[in-house]
């Protein structure tokens, strides 16, 4: 059974930093691209950052230069370091694992990030 468990969310002041973690189990982690999405109240879920099995990364324009995605294959972990946080970064952040058998991949339960201005 595939499980993705996010942690590290919380309340932070604007300009501050948070680090999110996602622990994956039940998948061949090294073969999967991993992504972070977020969903703010009343908005659609959007892609924040992605990292391929080979370590190539991509970011939403809104977070480039502020967020960094990384992975530790030996630990089945993916991370999202978020710096210079803004109030518009407030959302539930979800970890996603690519899958060739499950449309849209696998999802974690999400972790709340709230940035106060």
C-alpha positions in Angstrom: 0.0 0.0 0.0 1.4 3.4 -1.0 1.6 6.0 1.7 2.8 9.6 1.5 2.9 11.4 4.8 3.7 15.1 4.9 5.0 17.0 7.9 6.5 20.4 8.7 3.6 22.7 8.1 2.6 25.5 10.6 2.2 29.1 11.2 5.0 31.5 10.2 5.4 35.3 9.8 5.9 36.7 6.3 9.5 36.6 5.4 10.1 33.5 7.4 10.9 30.0 6.4 9.4 26.5 6.7 10.6 23.1 5.7 8.2 20.5 4.6 8.9 16.8 4.4 7.2 13.9 2.7 7.9 10.3 3.7 7.0 7.7 1.0 6.4 4.0 1.4 5.0 1.3 -0.7 6.5 2.5 -4.0 9.9 2.1 -5.7 10.8 5.6 -4.7 13.9 6.0 -6.8 11.8 5.5 -10.0 9.2 8.1 -9.3 9.1 11.8 -10.0 7.9 13.6 -6.9 5.9 16.9 -6.7 4.6 19.3 -4.2 1.2 20.9 -4.9 -0.8 23.4 -2.9 -4.4 24.5 -2.6 -5.5 27.7 -1.1 -9.1 28.3 0.0 -11.3 28.8 -2.9 -8.6 28.1 -5.4 -7.6 25.2 -7.6 -4.7 22.9 -6.6 -1.5 24.1 -8.3 1.9 22.6 -8.9 4.5 24.2 -6.7 7.6 22.2 -7.5 8.7 18.9 -9.0 11.8 16.7 -9.0 12.5 13.8 -11.3 14.1 10.5 -10.4 17.3 11.9 -11.8 17.1 15.1 -9.7 16.0 17.6 -12.3 13.7 20.2 -10.8 11.0 22.6 -11.9 9.2 25.3 -10.1 6.1 27.5 -10.4 7.1 31.0 -11.4 5.5 32.3 -8.1 8.0 30.4 -6.0 11.2 30.4 -8.1 14.2 31.6 -6.1 12.3 31.1 -2.8 11.5 27.4 -2.7 13.8 24.5 -3.1 12.7 20.9 -3.7 15.0 18.0 -2.9 14.9 14.3 -2.4 16.8 11.7 -0.4 16.3 8.4 -2.2 18.0 6.4 0.5 15.4 7.6 3.0 12.4 7.7 0.6 11.9 11.3 1.4 11.2 14.5 -0.5 11.5 18.0 0.9 10.4 21.5 0.2 12.4 24.3 1.7 10.4 27.5 1.7 12.1 30.8 2.3 10.9 34.4 2.1 7.4 33.2 2.7 4.5 35.5 1.6 0.9 35.6 2.7 -0.1 34.3 -0.7 1.8 31.1 0.1 -0.8 30.2 2.6 -2.3 26.9 1.5 -2.5 23.2 2.2 0.6 21.6 0.7 0.3 18.1 -0.8 3.0 15.6 -1.7 2.5 13.7 -4.9 4.2 10.7 -6.4 4.1 10.0 -10.1 2.6 6.7 -11.1 2.2 4.9 -14.4 -0.8 2.9 -13.1 -2.7 5.5 -11.1 -3.9 8.6 -13.0 -2.6 11.6 -11.2 -0.4 9.6 -9.1 -0.5 9.1 -5.3 -1.3 11.8 -2.8 -0.6 12.6 0.8 -3.1 14.0 3.2 -1.7 17.5 3.1 -0.1 19.8 5.6 -1.3 23.3 6.3 1.0 26.3 5.8 -0.2 29.6 7.1 1.8 32.8 6.5 0.8 35.8 8.6 1.4 39.3 7.2 
